Amino acid sequence: MKYRSTANVSDFLHLFLYGDGGCGKTKAIADFHLASQPIVLVTTETDGAIPLLTRGIDAPVLMPETEDDFVAIVASPSMVVERVIRKMPGFEEYAPKVWAFDGIRSLQRVIFGASARDVRSVLGGAITLPAQEGHGVLGLPGSRTPGVPSNLDYRRLDLNMRNYVGGIEKMPYHTIITAHAERDYAIETKAQLTGDTQIDKLVARNFFTYPSLEGFSLKYDLPALCSSFYLFLEENQNQYTFKARKGADYHARTRVAEVMSPGPVNWTNRNIYELLQGKIREAKEKLSK
């Protein structure tokens, strides 16, 4: 059993940010670094660090290739710093304060993994592909059509992702998870759809904005899994806003609702790290009186 006082609540911020491309997700990551909170970027995108580079930010980028790589980052970040990051040229003394997991859907592909593959020749025998060990969810034993994930695989992926989001929330650092946004059926509509076209044509379709990832139940449950700020980001003509409280067709959540606007919060030309820390201080002053 663990225990602590409310006075010992962590000062670390744990953010989940989602929105359309260009809405400011990577800008928010940069804001932490520019507020003297050095970052580590975890991504699968080869060019994912370009928005940081253009802001003059030189930070380590980790690109996990297997689920085990990802687990090591989440479960043993201090060891990763000591044995991986500080072995990189220019980062020998690096002391990160933020771990940013940029693009949850692409990171899911790493966790989903791949099935084992034997040596085989391709392109008319001109090239031989080496054997590949299975890894991730698809590397686990299971009954599946070759090349086609089973329903159990998706259930395992959903369970693993819940555990990893929870693990990221427990990292003794600031953490940021980002995702693109997508439109999908609202949970009430999902519950009424049967798969029978004759019945389903009578169901009214209502849509909702969710983070883009595999697993509908995970998309729906994420606001409850994220502890600090679950923010829906938007951009319009270089004006950046975020929503921190739930609306009619999107989820958002904050622990300091008493001092957070129910509508869009404009953070254009503002540092989101400093803004959120200011809101926490404001809540302490307002609510402790």
Wavefront OBJ file of the C-alpha trace (Angstrom):
o trace
v 0.000 0.000 0.000
v 1.142 3.527 -0.780
v -0.028 6.641 0.995
v 0.661 10.352 1.045
v -0.798 13.689 2.102
v -2.684 16.006 -0.238
v 0.167 18.430 0.425
v 2.455 16.017 -1.428
v 0.536 15.976 -4.706
v 2.949 15.917 -7.635
v 3.756 19.168 -9.418
v 4.154 17.322 -12.700
v 1.706 18.131 -15.475
v 0.281 15.246 -17.503
v -1.291 16.445 -20.758
v -3.231 14.710 -23.495
v -3.537 17.009 -26.529
v -5.567 16.296 -29.636
v -6.750 18.258 -32.646
v -6.380 18.650 -36.408
v -2.993 19.021 -38.072
v -1.481 22.436 -37.354
v -3.534 23.020 -34.205
v -0.429 23.507 -32.024
v 0.316 20.069 -30.559
v 4.035 20.229 -31.327
v 4.065 23.937 -30.452
v 2.846 22.978 -26.976
v 5.728 20.508 -26.641
v 8.107 23.272 -27.704
v 6.588 25.635 -25.135
v 7.639 23.324 -22.302
v 11.226 23.255 -23.563
v 11.291 27.020 -24.041
v 10.066 27.397 -20.447
v 13.255 25.675 -19.216
v 11.631 22.237 -19.084
v 13.933 20.163 -21.331
v 12.081 17.590 -23.410
v 12.611 14.135 -24.835
v 10.539 13.528 -27.968
v 9.244 9.977 -28.475
v 7.897 9.489 -31.996
v 7.878 7.163 -34.976
v 7.818 10.003 -37.498
v 11.137 10.595 -39.268
v 10.412 14.323 -39.658
v 8.457 14.705 -36.424
v 11.085 16.972 -34.871
v 11.112 19.590 -37.655
v 8.716 21.966 -35.813
v 11.095 21.848 -32.833
v 14.186 22.378 -34.973
v 12.657 25.459 -36.581
v 12.247 26.927 -33.090
v 15.930 26.378 -32.356
v 15.298 23.447 -30.016
v 17.982 20.774 -29.838
v 16.563 17.831 -27.899
v 16.922 14.045 -28.014
v 14.482 12.098 -30.173
v 13.737 8.436 -29.440
v 12.084 6.286 -32.109
v 10.936 2.975 -30.570
v 10.834 0.080 -33.026
v 9.256 -2.576 -30.811
v 6.851 -2.749 -27.908
v 9.775 -3.609 -25.624
v 11.478 -0.342 -26.618
v 8.319 1.526 -25.682
v 7.959 -0.325 -22.359
v 11.551 0.530 -21.422
v 10.909 4.231 -22.035
v 7.731 4.292 -19.931
v 8.859 1.980 -17.130
v 12.524 3.015 -16.790
v 12.946 6.590 -18.071
v 15.861 7.415 -15.741
v 17.746 4.381 -17.012
v 17.005 5.385 -20.600
v 18.416 8.832 -19.842
v 21.591 7.380 -18.330
v 22.225 4.560 -20.801
v 20.821 5.910 -24.051
v 20.328 9.674 -24.112
v 23.567 10.585 -22.346
v 25.456 8.358 -24.781
v 24.271 10.564 -27.652
v 26.777 13.221 -28.816
v 25.895 16.591 -27.331
v 23.584 15.195 -24.636
v 26.148 13.871 -22.157
v 24.750 16.047 -19.342
v 21.139 16.223 -20.519
v 18.532 16.226 -17.718
v 15.029 16.034 -19.212
v 11.979 17.227 -17.349
v 9.395 16.367 -20.028
v 8.646 13.218 -22.025
v 6.493 13.942 -25.082
v 4.848 11.011 -26.872
v 4.006 12.549 -30.219
v 1.385 10.711 -32.277
v -0.369 8.015 -30.252
v -1.760 6.224 -33.308
v 1.648 5.681 -34.877
v 2.985 4.530 -31.500
v 0.111 2.035 -31.385
v 1.519 0.420 -34.530
v 4.754 -0.233 -32.641
v 2.783 -1.841 -29.813
v 0.669 -3.864 -32.271
v 3.956 -5.136 -33.712
v 4.306 -7.759 -36.428
v 4.034 -11.507 -36.891
v 7.092 -13.701 -37.322
v 8.381 -13.990 -40.901
v 10.597 -16.593 -42.542
v 13.381 -15.780 -44.984
v 11.920 -15.140 -48.406
v 12.969 -13.912 -51.843
v 11.198 -11.014 -53.533
v 11.420 -9.080 -56.804
v 12.009 -12.233 -58.800
v 14.712 -13.438 -56.448
v 16.801 -10.269 -56.732
v 16.448 -9.510 -53.014
v 16.231 -11.807 -50.004
v 14.314 -10.523 -46.989
v 15.746 -11.788 -43.686
v 13.726 -13.685 -41.145
v 11.877 -11.534 -38.612
v 10.904 -12.450 -35.085
v 7.361 -11.683 -34.083
v 6.976 -8.813 -31.642
v 4.263 -6.811 -29.939
v 0.660 -7.992 -29.856
v 0.990 -9.823 -33.179
v 4.027 -11.658 -31.830
v 1.939 -13.326 -29.129
v 0.523 -16.824 -29.651
v -2.971 -16.771 -31.092
v -5.310 -18.137 -33.709
v -5.413 -15.764 -36.635
v -5.529 -15.799 -40.425
v -1.985 -15.043 -41.703
v -1.619 -11.298 -42.078
v -5.047 -10.597 -40.546
v -5.251 -9.533 -36.872
v -7.935 -11.268 -34.795
v -10.497 -9.627 -32.511
v -8.402 -10.838 -29.563
v -5.419 -8.921 -30.959
v -7.415 -5.688 -30.903
v -8.622 -6.411 -27.370
v -5.024 -6.941 -26.275
v -3.991 -3.707 -27.975
v -6.768 -1.831 -26.170
v -5.760 -3.287 -22.794
v -2.055 -2.607 -23.390
v -2.719 0.988 -24.422
v -4.745 1.612 -21.263
v -1.850 0.294 -19.204
v 0.683 2.408 -21.120
v -1.360 5.604 -20.782
v -1.551 4.858 -17.054
v 2.197 4.201 -16.995
v 2.962 7.482 -18.738
v 0.811 9.279 -16.168
v 2.970 7.804 -13.399
v 6.309 8.855 -14.883
v 8.120 11.249 -12.478
v 8.301 13.920 -15.180
v 5.929 16.197 -17.038
v 4.350 14.118 -19.795
v 2.562 14.994 -23.018
v 0.662 12.627 -25.313
v -0.608 13.950 -28.656
v -3.080 12.675 -31.208
v -4.824 13.891 -34.328
v -8.589 14.347 -34.123
v -11.219 12.414 -36.057
v -14.984 12.287 -36.288
v -16.775 9.086 -35.292
v -20.204 8.033 -34.109
v -21.204 9.275 -30.662
v -21.284 6.558 -27.998
v -25.097 6.629 -27.958
v -25.188 6.005 -31.718
v -22.646 3.185 -31.424
v -24.834 1.511 -28.799
v -27.838 1.471 -31.139
v -26.125 0.097 -34.243
v -26.717 -3.648 -34.651
v -25.017 -4.466 -37.968
v -28.414 -5.152 -39.571
v -28.784 -2.596 -42.367
v -32.575 -2.673 -42.215
v -32.579 -1.823 -38.507
v -29.604 0.522 -38.558
v -31.029 2.736 -41.305
v -33.564 3.956 -38.735
v -30.879 4.976 -36.232
v -30.152 8.699 -36.066
v -26.426 9.272 -36.659
v -24.798 11.658 -34.218
v -21.068 12.343 -34.519
v -18.414 13.265 -31.983
v -14.765 14.370 -32.083
v -12.287 11.873 -30.656
v -8.520 11.350 -30.721
v -7.475 9.324 -33.761
v -6.443 5.864 -32.578
v -7.361 2.193 -32.745
v -10.046 1.028 -30.329
v -13.337 2.845 -29.869
v -13.705 2.114 -26.154
v -10.238 3.538 -25.520
v -11.128 6.726 -27.418
v -14.245 7.102 -25.313
v -12.551 6.361 -21.971
v -9.382 8.453 -22.398
v -10.682 11.542 -20.544
v -11.046 9.434 -17.386
v -7.602 7.861 -17.863
v -5.777 11.209 -18.168
v -5.174 12.901 -14.844
v -4.305 16.561 -15.420
v -5.363 18.187 -18.684
v -7.176 16.550 -21.601
v -7.301 19.386 -24.134
v -8.924 19.791 -27.530
v -6.732 22.158 -29.593
v -7.843 24.290 -32.533
v -6.203 26.787 -34.888
v -7.814 29.392 -37.099
v -5.789 31.949 -39.097
v -2.786 31.634 -36.770
v -4.958 31.995 -33.681
v -4.409 29.092 -31.275
v -7.068 28.061 -28.776
v -7.743 25.052 -26.589
v -10.836 23.764 -24.854
v -10.415 22.315 -21.388
v -14.038 21.522 -20.569
v -16.407 19.147 -22.354
v -18.601 20.488 -25.139
v -21.574 19.126 -27.050
v -19.477 17.201 -29.578
v -16.000 16.825 -28.057
v -14.340 15.705 -24.825
v -12.072 17.888 -22.704
v -11.147 17.787 -19.035
v -9.239 19.771 -16.433
v -8.558 19.480 -12.708
v -8.944 23.241 -12.251
v -12.343 23.806 -13.851
v -13.167 26.561 -11.328
v -10.615 28.898 -12.942
v -10.780 27.604 -16.512
v -13.042 29.172 -19.123
v -15.903 26.924 -20.273
v -15.190 28.127 -23.805
v -12.024 28.374 -25.903
v -8.873 29.588 -24.139
v -6.686 31.700 -26.411
v -2.984 30.853 -26.075
v -1.748 32.657 -29.177
v 1.702 34.107 -28.423
v 1.525 32.556 -24.948
v 3.462 29.678 -23.461
v 1.058 26.847 -22.634
v 3.249 25.496 -19.828
v 3.323 28.858 -18.074
v -0.394 29.373 -18.747
v -1.394 26.050 -17.169
v 0.918 26.491 -14.195
v -0.623 29.921 -13.707
v -4.110 28.370 -13.701
v -3.031 25.905 -11.018
v -1.682 28.741 -8.857
v -4.893 30.685 -9.433
v -6.978 27.704 -8.337
v -4.926 27.272 -5.164
v -5.378 30.939 -4.267
v -9.098 30.975 -5.069
v -10.168 27.696 -3.534
v -8.019 27.663 -0.396
v -9.582 30.844 0.987
l 1 2 3 4 5 6 7 8 9 10 11 12 13 14 15 16 17 18 19 20 21 22 23 24 25 26 27 28 29 30 31 32 33 34 35 36 37 38 39 40 41 42 43 44 45 46 47 48 49 50 51 52 53 54 55 56 57 58 59 60 61 62 63 64 65 66 67 68 69 70 71 72 73 74 75 76 77 78 79 80 81 82 83 84 85 86 87 88 89 90 91 92 93 94 95 96 97 98 99 100 101 102 103 104 105 106 107 108 109 110 111 112 113 114 115 116 117 118 119 120 121 122 123 124 125 126 127 128 129 130 131 132 133 134 135 136 137 138 139 140 141 142 143 144 145 146 147 148 149 150 151 152 153 154 155 156 157 158 159 160 161 162 163 164 165 166 167 168 169 170 171 172 173 174 175 176 177 178 179 180 181 182 183 184 185 186 187 188 189 190 191 192 193 194 195 196 197 198 199 200 201 202 203 204 205 206 207 208 209 210 211 212 213 214 215 216 217 218 219 220 221 222 223 224 225 226 227 228 229 230 231 232 233 234 235 236 237 238 239 240 241 242 243 244 245 246 247 248 249 250 251 252 253 254 255 256 257 258 259 260 261 262 263 264 265 266 267 268 269 270 271 272 273 274 275 276 277 278 279 280 281 282 283 284 285 286 287 288 289
